[in-house]
């Protein structure tokens, strides 16, 4: 299991690693307002008791402890999160956000805290197509996606014809909505990062499966307003948490134990 997890979640080196928590900056109890969509399990979601939980919540809690900051959370949907952080409405955003050059024009990114590969998630009984090429040839097959996300752009430009209004793409406000539509048969495939995709399959093996080969890799980072003084200390904390095994423990908790128990 650990071998599989290591292949699934590649933690990245981040340059100079602090030797201990004592080497990290103390931000003196500063309040940091963090935006989250709470719709991307197991990174962040609302559990059955109504609590906001997930890998990113635990990671930010660990960062806050190391840096002596007080975190408060606000809910923001995907389409408004990057503009809102860019405008300074939030100090930081977390939503499994892929680090991309076009987004760097609007926000600053932390160092990567996770790397994932993009996969095709389909219903367990799907037999019409088995990979990206055969999906494209199955002209009645539909994709569910959120506008402005990496999966959306991969679907448009890497799989289809580059037309962002292609009728084969059905748009949804949240990934959870597109997943519900996949299971109900309203769409036939969703693209998602492997961290979430494999977790969904482990939790619902009778309903979902992954097909084909990964369509590329993506690095996830936290986002900040341009020029934020939080970037450097958060990067230092990320490096320390990778070095001391904290992120490995979170991976085990949220991508293995949690999904198996669901």
Backbone bond lengths (Angstrom), bond angles and torsions (degrees), N, CA, C in turn:
res aa  C-N    CA-C-N  psi(-1)  N-CA   C-N-CA  omega(-1)  CA-C   N-CA-C  phi
1 X - - - 1.462 - - 1.516 111.01 -
2 X 1.340 117.02 -42.76 1.449 119.56 179.98 1.529 111.09 -66.03
3 X 1.346 116.96 -34.47 1.461 119.29 177.74 1.516 110.26 -63.91
4 X 1.337 116.82 -43.49 1.457 121.11 177.64 1.519 110.67 -61.27
5 X 1.332 116.29 -44.89 1.448 120.49 -178.11 1.513 111.39 -63.07
6 X 1.327 116.25 -39.53 1.462 119.42 179.91 1.514 111.04 -63.69
7 X 1.326 116.36 -36.55 1.461 119.83 178.28 1.518 111.29 -72.23
8 X 1.334 115.84 -32.49 1.460 120.47 -177.11 1.511 112.11 -75.86
9 X 1.321 116.21 -41.83 1.455 121.39 -175.76 1.512 109.32 -119.03
10 X 1.321 117.10 101.77 1.453 121.73 -176.82 1.516 108.68 -93.60
11 X 1.320 117.49 104.10 1.446 119.56 175.81 1.507 108.88 -75.37
12 X 1.313 114.92 142.84 1.451 121.12 -169.52 1.518 110.15 -107.84
13 X 1.330 116.49 144.63 1.455 120.12 172.52 1.511 108.61 -70.37
14 X 1.306 117.30 150.89 1.459 120.65 -175.30 1.526 110.63 -132.94
15 X 1.301 116.38 45.73 1.453 119.69 176.84 1.499 111.50 74.95
16 X 1.314 116.46 -138.42 1.455 121.58 -177.31 1.513 110.33 -70.18
17 X 1.322 117.86 126.87 1.455 123.06 -176.86 1.521 109.48 -104.01
18 X 1.349 118.53 126.09 1.448 120.43 178.08 1.524 110.70 -58.62
19 X 1.313 115.92 142.82 1.462 119.51 -176.89 1.509 111.86 -71.21
20 X 1.332 117.78 -29.36 1.455 120.83 -178.47 1.515 108.92 -161.72
21 X 1.349 115.17 173.10 1.461 119.10 178.53 1.522 111.38 -60.81
22 X 1.331 117.04 -27.08 1.459 120.62 -179.70 1.521 111.78 -64.20
23 X 1.330 117.71 -22.67 1.459 121.36 -179.85 1.524 112.71 -83.30
24 X 1.332 118.05 -8.02 1.459 121.01 -178.16 1.523 110.88 -84.68
25 X 1.332 117.55 151.86 1.466 119.91 178.88 1.522 111.81 -67.82
26 X 1.312 116.78 147.52 1.457 123.56 175.60 1.525 107.32 -102.26
27 X 1.335 116.04 114.73 1.464 120.04 -176.24 1.525 112.88 -92.07
28 X 1.319 116.01 11.56 1.461 120.51 167.39 1.507 116.30 65.66
29 X 1.320 117.95 32.03 1.457 120.65 177.56 1.515 114.43 77.69
30 X 1.308 117.33 17.15 1.469 121.74 -179.60 1.518 111.52 -56.30
31 X 1.319 117.45 138.61 1.463 121.21 176.08 1.521 109.83 -82.54
32 X 1.309 115.86 133.13 1.454 122.76 178.98 1.523 108.10 -125.22
33 X 1.320 117.21 122.58 1.463 122.56 -179.31 1.520 108.28 -94.80
34 X 1.338 115.80 121.23 1.461 122.28 -174.40 1.524 109.92 -114.87
35 X 1.325 116.96 130.59 1.466 122.20 176.93 1.523 110.36 -93.16
36 X 1.329 115.93 139.65 1.466 121.67 176.74 1.518 108.74 -146.63
37 X 1.328 115.83 145.26 1.469 119.52 179.09 1.521 112.12 -83.89
38 X 1.334 117.26 -28.10 1.472 122.76 -178.35 1.526 112.27 61.75
39 X 1.333 116.31 37.35 1.463 119.80 -177.92 1.521 111.40 -139.15
40 X 1.339 117.31 27.19 1.451 119.79 -173.95 1.534 110.08 -138.78
41 X 1.336 117.20 67.09 1.465 119.12 179.97 1.521 111.56 -66.81
42 X 1.340 118.15 147.51 1.470 125.30 1.38 1.526 113.59 -93.09
43 X 1.348 118.23 16.09 1.465 118.47 179.02 1.521 111.14 -70.66
44 X 1.338 116.86 -47.75 1.467 120.31 174.09 1.522 108.67 -160.66
45 X 1.350 115.08 135.55 1.463 120.85 -176.40 1.524 108.66 -166.96
46 X 1.331 115.92 171.61 1.457 122.13 176.19 1.525 108.30 -98.02
47 X 1.332 117.08 123.32 1.467 119.56 -177.08 1.523 110.84 -82.69
48 X 1.325 116.56 -178.09 1.462 121.56 -174.91 1.520 112.56 -64.60
49 X 1.319 116.55 -21.07 1.469 120.61 178.30 1.523 112.54 -91.21
50 X 1.337 116.75 1.32 1.450 120.34 179.31 1.510 114.81 86.41
51 X 1.336 116.64 12.81 1.456 120.79 -179.59 1.525 111.10 -95.33
52 X 1.322 116.41 143.00 1.456 121.73 174.42 1.530 108.80 -81.58
53 X 1.327 116.06 119.20 1.463 120.74 -173.91 1.531 109.20 -140.72
54 X 1.339 115.62 173.81 1.452 120.92 172.75 1.512 112.87 138.16
55 X 1.332 114.66 176.07 1.462 122.15 -177.87 1.524 111.36 -55.40
56 X 1.317 116.74 -47.47 1.460 119.45 -176.37 1.521 111.80 -66.44
57 X 1.330 117.56 -37.02 1.463 119.36 176.99 1.526 110.64 -61.42
58 X 1.326 116.52 -44.50 1.465 119.22 179.79 1.528 111.06 -67.45
59 X 1.336 116.50 -37.60 1.461 119.71 179.01 1.528 110.62 -64.84
60 X 1.337 117.26 -45.34 1.465 120.05 -179.82 1.529 110.48 -66.09
61 X 1.341 117.56 -36.06 1.464 119.82 175.91 1.529 111.02 -61.00
62 X 1.339 116.01 -40.55 1.464 119.87 178.50 1.526 110.87 -67.49
63 X 1.327 116.92 -40.19 1.470 120.75 176.95 1.522 110.19 -62.68
64 X 1.340 116.11 -43.94 1.466 120.53 -179.15 1.520 111.30 -61.32
65 X 1.323 116.79 -40.21 1.464 120.45 179.20 1.519 110.79 -64.76
66 X 1.328 116.47 -42.24 1.469 120.03 -178.69 1.525 111.81 -67.46
67 X 1.340 117.05 -34.11 1.469 120.49 -173.18 1.524 113.16 -99.97
68 X 1.333 117.48 -4.76 1.463 122.18 -176.61 1.527 110.78 58.83
69 X 1.340 114.56 60.12 1.460 120.69 172.88 1.519 108.88 -123.22
70 X 1.318 115.77 156.69 1.457 122.76 176.92 1.521 107.98 -108.13
71 X 1.322 116.95 119.33 1.472 121.40 -174.35 1.520 110.26 -101.26
72 X 1.309 116.38 133.55 1.462 121.91 167.95 1.531 107.53 -122.97
73 X 1.325 115.76 147.56 1.465 120.87 -172.41 1.519 111.30 -113.24
74 X 1.325 114.82 145.38 1.454 122.55 173.74 1.530 107.86 -130.70
75 X 1.310 116.57 148.32 1.465 121.13 179.22 1.528 109.78 -91.28
76 X 1.328 115.24 133.47 1.466 120.80 176.45 1.520 107.77 -143.27
77 X 1.323 117.71 136.70 1.461 118.14 178.55 1.522 110.17 -77.21
78 X 1.341 115.89 165.81 1.453 120.45 -172.45 1.529 112.17 -59.32
79 X 1.317 117.52 -44.19 1.462 120.47 -173.23 1.527 112.44 -64.49
80 X 1.339 117.40 -27.79 1.468 119.71 -177.25 1.516 112.98 -101.30
81 X 1.331 118.79 -9.56 1.465 119.81 -170.87 1.524 112.59 -65.20
82 X 1.326 117.95 -52.76 1.466 119.62 -177.26 1.526 110.90 -63.04
83 X 1.351 120.67 -46.56 1.462 118.79 176.02 1.525 113.30 -59.91
84 X 1.352 117.21 -36.91 1.465 119.82 -178.41 1.521 111.38 -69.21
85 X 1.335 117.18 -41.21 1.463 119.92 176.47 1.523 109.59 -66.27
86 X 1.318 116.74 -42.49 1.462 120.83 178.79 1.524 111.50 -57.66
87 X 1.346 116.54 -37.30 1.462 121.61 -179.24 1.517 112.91 -80.77
88 X 1.332 117.37 -4.14 1.458 120.85 178.35 1.508 114.93 85.83
89 X 1.333 118.16 12.14 1.466 119.65 177.72 1.516 111.50 -69.94
90 X 1.321 117.02 -26.14 1.462 122.52 175.46 1.526 108.43 -129.43
91 X 1.331 116.01 153.06 1.461 120.40 178.50 1.518 112.24 -80.91
92 X 1.331 115.83 -21.44 1.469 120.06 -171.77 1.528 108.09 -162.59
93 X 1.318 116.79 151.24 1.457 120.89 176.59 1.509 110.93 -131.95
94 X 1.342 116.07 145.50 1.469 121.05 177.06 1.517 108.69 -138.62
95 X 1.330 116.20 128.28 1.464 119.81 -179.06 1.525 110.60 -168.29
96 X 1.337 117.46 35.92 1.453 119.69 -174.42 1.521 110.07 56.60
97 X 1.328 117.24 48.89 1.466 122.49 -170.76 1.523 109.93 -86.67
98 X 1.317 115.84 120.60 1.457 121.04 179.62 1.522 110.47 -70.19
99 X 1.319 115.96 132.53 1.462 121.24 177.39 1.528 108.45 -75.32
100 X 1.349 115.59 116.71 1.461 120.95 -178.90 1.516 109.71 -137.10
101 X 1.323 115.75 148.36 1.460 120.40 -177.31 1.517 112.35 -62.46
102 X 1.340 118.32 -38.12 1.456 119.48 -178.81 1.524 111.71 -65.65
103 X 1.320 116.91 -29.93 1.461 120.06 177.67 1.528 111.79 -76.82
104 X 1.328 116.66 -25.36 1.471 119.66 178.41 1.527 111.79 -64.15
105 X 1.318 117.91 -18.13 1.457 120.76 175.43 1.528 111.43 -69.79
106 X 1.327 116.61 -21.61 1.463 121.39 -175.04 1.521 112.80 -107.55
107 X 1.328 117.46 -35.89 1.459 122.03 -175.78 1.522 110.09 -138.59
108 X 1.326 115.67 161.97 1.457 121.15 169.66 1.525 108.89 -94.40
109 X 1.329 116.25 144.19 1.455 122.42 177.77 1.522 110.60 -105.42
110 X 1.320 115.05 149.49 1.456 120.02 165.53 1.516 108.85 -73.39
111 X 1.330 116.21 172.46 1.459 119.49 166.93 1.525 108.57 -61.55
112 X 1.332 118.53 155.47 1.469 119.73 179.13 1.525 111.73 -60.28
113 X 1.324 115.89 136.57 1.461 120.00 173.02 1.527 111.55 -104.78
114 X 1.343 116.77 -9.96 1.463 120.26 -178.50 1.520 109.15 -161.26
115 X 1.311 116.75 146.21 1.466 122.16 173.28 1.516 108.34 -120.93
116 X 1.312 115.78 138.27 1.456 120.15 -179.95 1.523 110.11 -141.44
117 X 1.318 116.05 157.09 1.455 122.60 174.51 1.520 109.24 -102.35
118 X 1.333 116.55 147.28 1.452 120.53 179.08 1.523 110.46 -87.69
119 X 1.332 115.73 134.93 1.462 121.36 -176.12 1.526 110.27 -130.67
120 X 1.341 114.25 162.40 1.463 121.88 177.64 1.528 108.94 -97.04
121 X 1.328 116.07 117.82 1.457 122.49 -179.97 1.521 108.64 -103.83
122 X 1.347 116.56 126.19 1.464 121.96 -176.92 1.523 109.17 -134.77
123 X 1.334 115.86 173.05 1.460 119.49 174.97 1.534 110.14 -68.43
124 X 1.305 115.60 150.71 1.462 120.81 -175.02 1.519 112.52 -62.56
125 X 1.328 118.18 -25.72 1.467 121.05 -177.40 1.530 112.67 -97.11
126 X 1.341 117.86 11.36 1.461 120.99 -178.37 1.529 110.80 -69.28
127 X 1.357 116.67 126.23 1.469 121.42 179.22 1.527 112.87 -128.88
128 X 1.326 117.95 -6.25 1.465 120.48 -175.40 1.524 112.47 -71.72
129 X 1.316 117.39 -29.38 1.463 121.61 -179.03 1.527 108.78 -145.23
130 X 1.331 115.29 153.33 1.467 120.66 -174.79 1.524 113.44 -128.08
131 X 1.332 117.36 -5.57 1.456 120.94 179.14 1.526 108.72 -159.37
132 X 1.335 117.23 -176.19 1.459 120.72 -175.61 1.529 112.17 -63.35
133 X 1.319 117.30 -42.56 1.461 120.33 -177.50 1.523 111.49 -64.66
134 X 1.333 116.86 -44.47 1.466 118.74 -179.10 1.524 111.10 -71.95
135 X 1.346 117.34 -27.62 1.468 119.11 173.70 1.523 110.07 -63.50
136 X 1.320 117.17 -46.97 1.466 120.95 -179.16 1.524 110.51 -59.62
137 X 1.336 116.92 -38.77 1.466 120.52 -179.92 1.525 112.20 -71.20
138 X 1.327 117.59 -21.83 1.463 121.01 177.75 1.522 107.64 -85.66
139 X 1.316 116.12 86.54 1.461 121.13 -165.61 1.520 114.12 -69.34
140 X 1.328 117.35 -14.04 1.459 118.99 176.67 1.523 112.06 -88.95
141 X 1.323 117.94 -7.41 1.460 121.75 -177.73 1.528 110.36 -78.39
142 X 1.329 116.27 136.33 1.455 122.74 -174.26 1.526 111.32 -114.28
143 X 1.334 115.75 150.62 1.454 123.48 177.60 1.528 108.97 -108.06
144 X 1.317 117.54 136.15 1.457 122.04 170.97 1.519 109.62 -101.35
145 X 1.339 117.35 132.75 1.461 119.26 -175.71 1.521 111.07 -156.88
146 X 1.334 115.23 161.97 1.455 122.56 171.85 1.530 108.85 -97.33
147 X 1.324 118.10 133.06 1.470 119.38 179.00 1.525 111.27 -63.87
148 X 1.319 116.04 143.63 1.448 121.17 175.65 1.509 115.74 82.80
149 X 1.328 117.21 0.82 1.459 120.70 -179.86 1.523 110.24 -94.60
150 X 1.346 115.53 163.36 1.461 119.43 175.60 1.529 111.86 -58.87
151 X 1.353 120.10 -44.68 1.470 118.68 176.95 1.530 113.00 -57.64
152 X 1.324 116.91 -36.51 1.466 119.93 178.52 1.524 110.60 -61.94
153 X 1.329 117.15 -47.52 1.466 119.98 -177.64 1.529 111.62 -69.30
154 X 1.328 117.45 -34.82 1.464 119.56 176.07 1.525 109.73 -64.36
155 X 1.340 116.90 -42.78 1.461 120.90 178.97 1.526 110.87 -61.24
156 X 1.326 116.45 -44.63 1.471 120.92 -176.02 1.526 111.74 -71.07
157 X 1.335 115.69 -51.18 1.470 119.31 -168.00 1.526 113.95 -97.23
158 X 1.327 117.78 -27.09 1.465 119.34 -179.39 1.521 113.00 -96.88
159 X 1.330 117.01 -24.61 1.459 119.74 -176.96 1.530 111.95 -109.49
160 X 1.325 117.40 -44.60 1.456 120.58 -174.47 1.526 110.90 -101.88
161 X 1.318 117.74 -145.53 1.468 121.24 -166.97 1.516 114.77 -102.62
162 X 1.333 117.84 8.67 1.448 120.14 -179.27 1.508 114.58 84.84
163 X 1.327 117.64 1.00 1.461 122.49 179.04 1.525 108.44 -91.82
164 X 1.329 117.47 111.86 1.461 120.82 -176.94 1.526 112.56 -69.78
165 X 1.331 117.40 -9.76 1.463 120.43 175.57 1.533 111.79 -103.83
166 X 1.320 116.96 14.51 1.466 120.62 179.60 1.535 109.53 -52.26
167 X 1.332 118.19 126.92 1.464 120.55 -176.36 1.518 114.10 -66.41
168 X 1.336 117.77 -10.89 1.464 119.45 177.91 1.527 111.78 -76.59
169 X 1.321 117.86 -9.70 1.468 121.26 177.66 1.523 108.86 -104.49
170 X 1.311 116.62 120.06 1.454 122.79 176.65 1.525 108.14 -102.30
171 X 1.324 116.69 126.62 1.454 121.59 -173.06 1.523 111.89 -95.12
172 X 1.333 114.58 141.61 1.456 122.08 -179.21 1.522 109.43 -133.80
173 X 1.320 115.38 153.91 1.463 119.77 -178.04 1.516 111.88 -71.14
174 X 1.340 117.16 -36.89 1.458 120.88 -179.50 1.521 110.27 -129.90
175 X 1.342 115.17 160.42 1.456 119.08 175.47 1.522 110.30 -63.69
176 X 1.329 117.32 -36.47 1.459 120.56 179.12 1.520 111.21 -58.60
177 X 1.335 117.04 -38.14 1.465 120.30 177.91 1.525 111.20 -64.65
178 X 1.337 116.55 -42.02 1.468 119.09 179.76 1.521 110.93 -67.50
179 X 1.328 117.38 -34.47 1.455 120.41 178.25 1.526 111.07 -67.83
180 X 1.315 116.81 -40.69 1.467 120.87 175.86 1.519 110.46 -60.36
181 X 1.328 116.75 -41.64 1.470 120.74 178.70 1.521 111.58 -66.89
182 X 1.325 117.24 -34.83 1.458 120.15 175.49 1.522 110.57 -62.71
183 X 1.303 116.93 -48.58 1.465 120.10 -177.93 1.524 112.35 -65.93
184 X 1.338 116.37 -30.08 1.470 119.56 -179.27 1.524 112.79 -83.58
185 X 1.343 116.67 -13.87 1.457 120.26 -179.56 1.509 114.79 96.58
186 X 1.332 117.79 3.17 1.458 120.31 179.21 1.528 111.49 -70.60
187 X 1.335 117.17 -31.69 1.464 122.37 170.71 1.526 107.49 -129.18
188 X 1.313 116.75 169.59 1.460 120.60 -171.57 1.527 114.39 -115.26
189 X 1.331 117.05 -11.40 1.461 119.85 -179.46 1.516 109.24 -160.46
190 X 1.321 116.41 144.94 1.463 121.11 167.08 1.521 107.98 -127.87
191 X 1.308 115.90 144.42 1.451 121.26 172.40 1.519 108.51 -93.27
192 X 1.323 116.15 135.59 1.455 120.14 178.38 1.509 109.11 -150.24
193 X 1.320 116.34 161.41 1.456 118.11 176.15 1.523 109.53 -71.04
194 X 1.306 115.71 154.13 1.465 120.46 -173.12 1.515 113.09 -65.24
195 X 1.330 117.43 -28.06 1.463 119.15 -179.93 1.523 110.74 -59.76
196 X 1.323 116.05 -47.87 1.462 119.58 178.05 1.522 111.39 -75.63
197 X 1.355 116.43 -41.43 1.458 120.21 -175.63 1.513 113.55 -59.10
198 X 1.318 117.23 -48.62 1.467 119.68 179.61 1.525 110.98 -65.98
199 X 1.324 116.93 -33.24 1.459 119.11 176.35 1.508 112.34 -64.43
200 X 1.344 117.22 -41.79 1.462 120.13 177.77 1.526 110.97 -63.26
201 X 1.324 117.05 -41.87 1.471 119.72 -178.78 1.521 110.78 -65.83
202 X 1.334 117.89 -41.48 1.462 119.81 177.79 1.522 111.07 -62.13
203 X 1.347 115.56 -36.46 1.457 119.45 -178.52 1.525 112.73 -78.25
204 X 1.351 118.13 -27.55 1.460 122.08 -174.12 1.533 110.68 -135.62
205 X 1.322 118.35 57.20 1.468 120.28 -175.13 1.523 113.77 -64.73
206 X 1.310 117.46 -21.20 1.459 120.66 178.43 1.524 112.36 -82.80
207 X 1.337 117.21 -9.86 1.457 120.90 -175.89 1.521 114.25 -118.72
208 X 1.331 117.42 -25.13 1.459 120.11 -171.96 1.520 111.41 -135.01
209 X 1.330 116.04 154.39 1.459 121.41 172.97 1.522 108.59 -152.41
210 X 1.319 116.29 163.51 1.451 123.43 175.08 1.521 108.32 -106.87
211 X 1.324 116.46 136.94 1.468 120.59 -179.19 1.523 110.44 -122.61
212 X 1.345 115.16 161.28 1.450 121.12 174.62 1.518 113.32 69.13
213 X 1.313 115.37 -167.26 1.454 122.19 178.99 1.522 109.14 -103.98
214 X 1.328 117.99 156.39 1.469 120.25 179.33 1.522 111.68 -56.28
215 X 1.323 115.21 146.23 1.465 121.58 -175.91 1.521 112.31 -97.66
216 X 1.309 117.78 16.61 1.457 120.64 -179.99 1.508 111.01 131.89
217 X 1.313 116.32 174.77 1.458 121.04 -179.08 1.518 110.19 -115.54
218 X 1.316 114.93 156.47 1.460 120.85 175.66 1.514 109.37 -142.10
219 X 1.324 115.84 143.84 1.452 122.69 176.93 1.518 108.87 -103.63
220 X 1.325 116.90 135.22 1.455 122.03 178.96 1.525 110.30 -98.30
221 X 1.335 115.94 142.03 1.458 120.92 175.81 1.519 110.98 -144.59
222 X 1.324 116.36 158.30 1.460 121.36 171.28 1.532 108.03 -78.66
223 X 1.332 116.85 152.44 1.463 120.13 -179.25 1.523 110.46 -114.80
224 X 1.351 114.92 153.05 1.459 123.27 -177.33 1.521 109.04 -142.54
225 X 1.325 118.49 158.11 1.465 119.53 170.75 1.525 110.32 -58.40
226 X 1.301 117.07 150.12 1.455 121.27 -179.78 1.533 110.18 -56.21
227 X 1.333 115.83 132.55 1.458 121.02 178.69 1.511 115.04 80.05
228 X 1.325 118.28 9.08 1.462 120.85 -177.50 1.522 111.55 -60.72
229 X 1.332 115.76 134.94 1.460 120.99 177.65 1.524 112.20 -77.55
230 X 1.327 116.91 -2.61 1.467 120.39 177.31 1.525 112.86 -80.55
231 X 1.319 117.83 -19.81 1.462 120.31 -172.50 1.522 111.51 -60.13
232 X 1.310 117.93 -49.69 1.468 120.99 -176.43 1.529 112.39 -62.44
233 X 1.352 119.81 -48.71 1.465 117.97 178.39 1.527 113.53 -65.22
234 X 1.339 117.35 -36.26 1.467 118.62 177.65 1.526 109.86 -65.76
235 X 1.320 117.87 -39.58 1.464 120.11 176.28 1.529 111.33 -60.55
236 X 1.325 116.75 -41.42 1.456 120.16 178.41 1.526 110.86 -63.04
237 X 1.336 116.60 -39.76 1.458 120.18 179.03 1.525 111.31 -68.15
238 X 1.329 117.26 -40.24 1.469 120.76 177.30 1.525 110.02 -58.49
239 X 1.331 116.28 -45.48 1.468 120.05 179.61 1.518 111.12 -61.18
240 X 1.335 116.85 -41.81 1.462 120.43 -179.89 1.522 111.74 -66.01
241 X 1.331 116.89 -39.36 1.463 121.02 -178.18 1.523 111.91 -71.54
242 X 1.324 116.81 -29.60 1.460 119.40 171.99 1.522 110.00 -69.31
243 X 1.324 115.81 -41.90 1.460 120.10 -174.80 1.529 112.28 -69.44
244 X 1.343 117.59 -35.13 1.470 119.01 -174.81 1.528 113.65 -92.46
245 X 1.351 116.84 4.11 1.459 120.54 175.51 1.512 115.48 88.55
246 X 1.336 117.44 1.35 1.468 119.41 -178.74 1.520 111.92 -61.96
247 X 1.333 117.38 -45.45 1.465 119.33 -179.68 1.522 111.41 -66.52
248 X 1.335 118.15 -35.49 1.464 120.10 175.82 1.527 110.46 -60.39
249 X 1.339 116.71 -41.31 1.461 120.62 179.26 1.526 111.05 -65.89
250 X 1.336 117.38 -39.26 1.469 120.12 177.34 1.526 110.99 -65.15
251 X 1.322 116.87 -38.78 1.464 119.87 176.84 1.519 110.97 -59.25
252 X 1.324 115.93 -44.58 1.467 120.48 179.40 1.523 110.48 -62.86
253 X 1.332 116.48 -42.16 1.464 120.99 -178.06 1.517 112.20 -66.16
254 X 1.334 116.76 -48.97 1.458 119.78 -169.06 1.522 114.58 -94.13
255 X 1.311 118.78 -25.96 1.462 119.43 -177.58 1.523 113.24 -104.27
256 X 1.300 117.63 -4.21 1.457 120.97 177.35 1.520 110.34 -125.91
257 X 1.330 117.22 -70.22 1.459 120.54 -174.05 1.520 112.62 -62.52
258 X 1.339 116.82 -44.07 1.455 119.40 -177.51 1.514 112.27 -64.69
259 X 1.342 116.49 -45.07 1.468 118.94 -177.52 1.527 111.23 -68.75
260 X 1.328 117.02 -34.76 1.460 119.31 178.62 1.522 110.89 -66.53
261 X 1.339 116.79 -33.65 1.461 120.68 -175.90 1.517 112.95 -81.65
262 X 1.330 118.17 -11.89 1.468 120.06 -175.37 1.525 111.66 -73.25
